[in-house]
Amino acid sequence: MHAAVYRGRSVVNVEEIPTPSIRPGEILIRVEACGICHTDLKKIEYNLLDPPRVYGHETAGVVAAAGAGVSKFRSGDRVVAFHHIPCLKCFYCQRKTYAQCPVYKRVGITAGFEPAGGGFAQYVRVMDWIVDTGVERIPDGVSFERATLVEPLNTCLKAVVQCDPQPEDFVVVLGQGPIGLMFTMLVGRTGARLGATDTIAERRAISVRCGAEFSWDPRSADVAAEVKRLTDGRGADIVIVAASAPGIVEQALACSRPGSRILLFAQTSAAERIEASGADLCVGERTLFGCYSASVDLQKESARLVFGGELPVEELISDRLPLAKIASGFDLALHPGPKSLKIIVQPQRWS
């Protein structure tokens, strides 16, 4: 099969490698679509993990084979698979901090080499504990491309549940890329007033269609002043940092009120550093916290929201590329154009 193999030094080559063999309890998925996620791009750009690996974890496809003992799935089933599933027994699982579970930290899907998601390949091997609780069927009539959004929507839904916006709250989402727009959709369902920021005009326009009442360009608008004007001088009750850019956390602090909650969602690289006034947090009684990866508790709900059409997630898909052009997909994700949002790789297409 063909796969996009990370070889170190930020290099990814499309190569021919063996199709994975499966063991009892496992399934083999023919990958029809896989979204490009900035988490994987950071791993490639900053060489965070040892090569070789095949990345890609927003994976949807068709069961090509089922190992001995698998009764939940059979060849031909259309599925989406989560690459992390917790043990549900350990110290962290008992506290529902699933992303810190040692089993959760083990990636359970591979296209070969050290497991890393594998979705940028034509086939992936899904290990037994993922098969047990981490695979969802795709309903008839739902595209594979749409189904790839179940996992990223889950991560955003988990964060929104933690933020717990109330109808009387004013929420600001900084960044309106695909993840930021998912936040806008989800927060918009809570009844909270909602402002958004992005430097790309087309993304600001989409944010309004997705539920934002206000949408500002942070280069030309004084976002903090605008938010305070709309909140009787207080500032936002909740700020969600859905992008990674110099100064963005400081901007979150500036537009938040005393006693507010500020969620960091995009700061996933150990190389990233933030600076904050201790007094803004301590004297201002602000809560600064992070949220990372998906929640097994929200897996069914995230699938329902994507599959049921309740959210306009299909509007986020801007580009569909064959595996051979994955390098251009990476470049577009890192340097988005006016209309580029979610980029989907289709490994079964070659040109």
Secondary structure per residue as TSV (DSSP state, phi and psi in degrees):
chain	resnum	aa	ss	phi	psi
A	1	M	-	360.0	168.3
A	2	H	E	-102.6	145.4
A	3	A	E	-150.9	152.5
A	4	A	E	-92.5	106.4
A	5	V	E	-101.6	123.7
A	6	Y	E	-76.1	123.8
A	7	R	E	-112.0	9.3
A	8	G	E	93.9	165.8
A	9	R	T	52.7	36.7
A	10	S	T	66.1	20.3
A	11	V	E	-101.8	130.7
A	12	V	E	-126.1	124.7
A	13	N	E	-116.6	137.8
A	14	V	E	-81.7	117.7
A	15	E	E	-132.1	167.1
A	16	E	E	-96.7	123.2
A	17	I	-	-133.0	166.1
A	18	P	-	-65.3	142.3
A	19	T	-	-66.7	133.8
A	20	P	-	-61.1	144.9
A	21	S	-	-93.0	143.6
A	22	I	-	-106.0	158.0
A	23	R	-	-112.0	173.0
A	24	P	T	-54.2	137.9
A	25	G	T	86.4	-4.4
A	26	E	-	-108.1	165.2
A	27	I	E	-130.0	156.0
A	28	L	E	-109.1	126.7
A	29	I	E	-110.6	130.5
A	30	R	E	-82.3	113.3
A	31	V	E	-76.7	121.6
A	32	E	E	-99.7	-27.1
A	33	A	E	-157.7	144.2
A	34	C	E	-149.0	127.2
A	35	G	E	-77.2	149.0
A	36	I	-	-88.3	122.5
A	37	C	-	-112.5	142.1
A	38	H	H	-66.2	-21.5
A	39	T	H	-62.5	-43.5
A	40	D	H	-67.5	-38.7
A	41	L	H	-62.9	-37.0
A	42	K	H	-65.1	-40.1
A	43	K	H	-61.5	-36.9
A	44	I	H	-75.2	-47.7
A	45	E	H	-64.1	-42.2
A	46	Y	T	-98.1	4.4
A	47	N	T	52.1	53.5
A	48	L	-	-77.1	-24.0
A	49	L	S	-127.8	152.1
A	50	D	-	-69.1	139.6
A	51	P	S	-80.1	168.9
A	52	P	S	-84.1	153.2
A	53	R	B	-151.4	159.3
A	54	V	-	-118.3	114.2
A	55	Y	-	-87.2	-175.7
A	56	G	-	106.8	113.6
A	57	H	-	-130.9	0.8
A	58	E	E	-98.4	75.2
A	59	T	E	-108.6	129.8
A	60	A	E	-134.0	143.7
A	61	G	E	-177.4	-155.1
A	62	V	E	-122.4	135.6
A	63	V	E	-64.6	119.1
A	64	A	E	-93.9	-27.8
A	65	A	E	-160.5	149.5
A	66	A	E	-123.1	133.4
A	67	G	-	-76.1	170.2
A	68	A	T	-56.9	136.1
A	69	G	T	89.4	-7.2
A	70	V	-	-84.2	120.0
A	71	S	-	-115.7	-16.3
A	72	K	S	-76.9	-25.9
A	73	F	-	-134.4	153.7
A	74	R	-	-142.3	166.3
A	75	S	T	-54.6	135.2
A	76	G	T	99.7	-15.7
A	77	D	-	-65.9	135.7
A	78	R	E	-90.8	124.8
A	79	V	E	-141.9	159.0
A	80	V	E	-121.2	140.5
A	81	A	E	-125.7	134.9
A	82	F	-	-87.1	138.5
A	83	H	S	-90.6	-10.3
A	84	H	-	-124.8	129.3
A	85	I	-	-140.3	131.3
A	86	P	-	-81.5	169.3
A	87	C	-	-78.3	-23.8
A	88	L	S	69.5	14.1
A	89	K	S	-126.2	-24.9
A	90	C	S	-79.1	179.2
A	91	F	H	-52.0	-48.1
A	92	Y	H	-72.8	-38.5
A	93	C	H	-64.1	-37.9
A	94	Q	H	-61.8	-24.8
A	95	R	T	-102.0	9.2
A	96	K	T	60.0	25.6
A	97	T	-	-96.8	65.5
A	98	Y	G	-62.0	-33.7
A	99	A	G	-67.6	-11.4
A	100	Q	G	-98.5	-1.9
A	101	C	-	-66.6	133.4
A	102	P	H	-58.4	-35.9
A	103	V	H	-70.2	-40.3
A	104	Y	H	-58.6	-38.5
A	105	K	H	-68.6	-17.3
A	106	R	S	-81.3	120.3
A	107	V	-	-72.5	130.6
A	108	G	-	-106.6	15.3
A	109	I	E	-134.1	135.6
A	110	T	E	-146.7	150.6
A	111	A	S	-105.1	7.6
A	112	G	S	127.5	165.7
A	113	F	S	63.3	-161.6
A	114	E	S	-66.1	129.9
A	115	P	-	-55.3	129.8
A	116	A	S	-147.5	19.9
A	117	G	-	108.4	-54.5
A	118	G	-	76.4	-0.3
A	119	G	-	-67.4	-15.5
A	120	F	S	-87.4	47.5
A	121	A	B	-149.2	167.8
A	122	Q	S	-80.0	-22.2
A	123	Y	E	-142.3	147.4
A	124	V	E	-132.3	147.7
A	125	R	E	-96.2	124.9
A	126	V	E	-106.1	120.4
A	127	M	-	-77.7	166.0
A	128	D	H	-61.5	-40.5
A	129	W	H	-71.6	-23.1
A	130	I	H	-75.3	-42.0
A	131	V	H	-58.3	-39.0
A	132	D	H	-61.0	-46.2
A	133	T	H	-136.5	0.9
A	134	G	S	-114.8	17.4
A	135	V	E	-123.5	131.0
A	136	E	E	-119.2	139.1
A	137	R	E	-74.5	143.2
A	138	I	-	-93.9	123.0
A	139	P	-	-65.2	155.3
A	140	D	T	-57.9	141.8
A	141	G	T	89.8	-9.2
A	142	V	-	-99.0	127.2
A	143	S	-	-71.6	155.1
A	144	F	H	-61.7	-36.6
A	145	E	H	-62.3	-45.1
A	146	R	H	-62.5	-40.0
A	147	A	H	-63.4	-27.2
A	148	T	T	-63.0	-15.9
A	149	L	T	-85.4	-4.1
A	150	V	H	-62.3	-47.5
A	151	E	H	-65.5	-50.2
A	152	P	H	-64.2	-34.1
A	153	L	H	-64.5	-37.7
A	154	N	H	-57.5	-44.4
A	155	T	H	-62.2	-38.8
A	156	C	H	-72.0	-40.4
A	157	L	H	-62.1	-41.0
A	158	K	H	-57.1	-44.2
A	159	A	H	-68.1	-39.1
A	160	V	H	-65.8	-38.8
A	161	V	H	-61.1	-40.6
A	162	Q	H	-66.0	-39.4
A	163	C	H	-70.5	-34.5
A	164	D	-	53.7	59.1
A	165	P	-	-64.7	140.6
A	166	Q	-	-108.6	157.8
A	167	P	T	-55.8	-28.6
A	168	E	T	-86.6	-2.1
A	169	D	-	-81.2	155.3
A	170	F	E	-111.5	121.8
A	171	V	E	-116.0	139.1
A	172	V	E	-119.3	130.5
A	173	V	E	-109.6	115.1
A	174	L	E	-90.1	113.2
A	175	G	-	103.3	127.0
A	176	Q	-	-126.5	42.9
A	177	G	S	-73.3	-168.8
A	178	P	H	-54.4	-42.5
A	179	I	H	-68.8	-46.6
A	180	G	H	-59.2	-38.6
A	181	L	H	-69.0	-34.1
A	182	M	H	-63.4	-41.5
A	183	F	H	-59.6	-43.1
A	184	T	H	-61.2	-43.7
A	185	M	H	-59.9	-45.7
A	186	L	H	-72.9	-42.5
A	187	V	H	-66.1	-35.0
A	188	G	H	-60.2	-25.9
A	189	R	T	-75.5	-14.8
A	190	T	T	-86.0	-13.1
A	191	G	T	90.4	-4.8
A	192	A	-	-68.8	151.1
A	193	R	E	-72.7	146.3
A	194	L	E	-140.4	127.8
A	195	G	E	-118.1	151.9
A	196	A	E	-137.4	157.3
A	197	T	E	-133.5	146.4
A	198	D	-	-167.1	153.6
A	199	T	S	-85.4	-11.6
A	200	I	-	-100.5	122.2
A	201	A	H	-59.7	-40.9
A	202	E	H	-63.1	-36.2
A	203	R	H	-70.1	-36.5
A	204	R	H	-64.3	-38.3
A	205	A	H	-64.8	-41.6
A	206	I	H	-65.7	-37.1
A	207	S	H	-60.0	-35.3
A	208	V	H	-67.5	-40.6
A	209	R	H	-66.5	-25.6
A	210	C	T	-90.3	-2.2
A	211	G	T	130.1	-7.0
A	212	A	-	-74.0	134.9
A	213	E	S	-81.3	-32.4
A	214	F	E	-133.8	146.2
A	215	S	E	-145.5	121.2
A	216	W	E	-119.6	151.3
A	217	D	-	-90.7	113.2
A	218	P	T	-65.9	-12.4
A	219	R	T	-79.2	-27.1
A	220	S	T	-115.5	-20.0
A	221	A	S	-103.5	144.6
A	222	D	-	-85.9	90.2
A	223	V	H	-60.9	-43.8
A	224	A	H	-60.1	-43.3
A	225	A	H	-65.8	-39.9
A	226	E	H	-64.6	-44.0
A	227	V	H	-64.8	-42.0
A	228	K	H	-65.4	-36.6
A	229	R	H	-61.5	-35.2
A	230	L	H	-85.7	-6.3
A	231	T	T	-126.4	32.5
A	232	D	T	56.0	35.7
A	233	G	T	84.2	0.6
A	234	R	S	-81.2	-55.7
A	235	G	-	116.8	174.6
A	236	A	E	-71.2	144.9
A	237	D	E	-75.1	-35.5
A	238	I	E	-137.6	135.6
A	239	V	E	-124.9	128.8
A	240	I	E	-109.6	119.5
A	241	V	E	-93.3	98.7
A	242	A	-	-104.2	16.4
A	243	A	S	-144.5	162.6
A	244	S	-	-119.6	111.1
A	245	A	-	-154.3	150.5
A	246	P	T	-56.4	131.4
A	247	G	T	84.1	-1.9
A	248	I	H	-72.6	-31.7
A	249	V	H	-71.0	-38.3
A	250	E	H	-60.9	-38.9
A	251	Q	H	-63.8	-38.8
A	252	A	H	-60.8	-43.1
A	253	L	H	-63.5	-40.7
A	254	A	H	-65.2	-34.1
A	255	C	T	-96.9	6.3
A	256	S	E	-99.0	155.9
A	257	R	E	-91.5	162.7
A	258	P	E	-57.6	138.4
A	259	G	E	82.5	6.6
A	260	S	E	-81.5	174.1
A	261	R	E	-118.0	132.8
A	262	I	E	-122.8	118.4
A	263	L	E	-100.9	123.9
A	264	L	E	-94.4	121.1
A	265	F	-	-118.6	-28.9
A	266	A	S	-101.9	0.5
A	267	Q	-	-91.5	74.7
A	268	T	-	-103.8	-3.4
A	269	S	-	-103.0	136.5
A	270	A	T	-64.2	-17.3
A	271	A	T	-77.4	-15.7
A	272	E	-	-80.6	137.5
A	273	R	-	-127.5	146.0
A	274	I	-	-126.4	152.4
A	275	E	-	-122.9	136.6
A	276	A	-	-146.6	147.3
A	277	S	-	-70.3	127.8
A	278	G	H	-59.4	-35.6
A	279	A	H	-67.3	-34.3
A	280	D	H	-59.1	-34.6
A	281	L	H	-87.3	-49.9
A	282	C	H	-75.0	-59.9
A	283	V	T	-67.8	-36.8
A	284	G	T	-79.2	-4.5
A	285	E	T	52.9	37.3
A	286	R	-	-86.3	151.0
A	287	T	E	-108.6	119.4
A	288	L	E	-109.9	119.6
A	289	F	E	-145.2	166.1
A	290	G	E	-118.1	160.9
A	291	C	-	-144.4	134.7
A	292	Y	-	-140.4	134.5
A	293	S	S	67.9	-170.6
A	294	A	-	-95.7	164.8
A	295	S	-	-117.2	127.4
A	296	V	G	-63.2	-28.2
A	297	D	G	-65.0	-24.7
A	298	L	G	-106.2	9.0
A	299	Q	H	-62.0	-48.2
A	300	K	H	-65.5	-40.1
A	301	E	H	-67.7	-40.9
A	302	S	H	-65.0	-39.1
A	303	A	H	-63.5	-41.8
A	304	R	H	-62.3	-43.5
A	305	L	H	-64.8	-39.4
A	306	V	H	-74.9	-47.6
A	307	F	H	-72.6	-32.0
A	308	G	T	-81.5	-8.7
A	309	G	T	79.2	12.8
A	310	E	S	-68.9	-28.8
A	311	L	S	-114.9	143.8
A	312	P	-	-80.9	53.4
A	313	V	G	-68.7	-26.7
A	314	E	G	-61.8	-25.3
A	315	E	G	-65.9	-18.1
A	316	L	G	-77.6	-20.5
A	317	I	E	-81.5	114.6
A	318	S	E	-107.6	-27.6
A	319	D	E	-141.6	139.8
A	320	R	E	-126.4	120.9
A	321	L	E	-126.3	145.4
A	322	P	E	-71.9	161.5
A	323	L	G	-57.2	-36.3
A	324	A	G	-62.2	-21.8
A	325	K	G	-106.4	22.8
A	326	I	H	-62.9	-32.0
A	327	A	H	-61.1	-39.9
A	328	S	H	-69.2	-30.2
A	329	G	H	-66.2	-42.8
A	330	F	H	-59.7	-45.6
A	331	D	H	-63.0	-40.6
A	332	L	H	-67.2	-37.8
A	333	A	H	-66.0	-37.0
A	334	L	H	-77.8	-28.2
A	335	H	S	-131.3	71.8
A	336	P	-	-64.9	142.5
A	337	G	-	-85.8	-178.9
A	338	P	T	-57.5	-32.3
A	339	K	T	-112.7	3.3
A	340	S	-	-85.8	135.1
A	341	L	-	-132.5	-106.3
A	342	K	E	-83.6	129.5
A	343	I	E	-109.4	125.8
A	344	I	E	-110.5	129.1
A	345	V	E	-94.1	134.3
A	346	Q	E	-114.3	92.3
A	347	P	T	-63.5	-23.6
A	348	Q	T	-78.6	-16.2
A	349	R	-	-85.3	140.2
A	350	W	-	-109.3	-23.1
A	351	S	-	-151.5	360.0
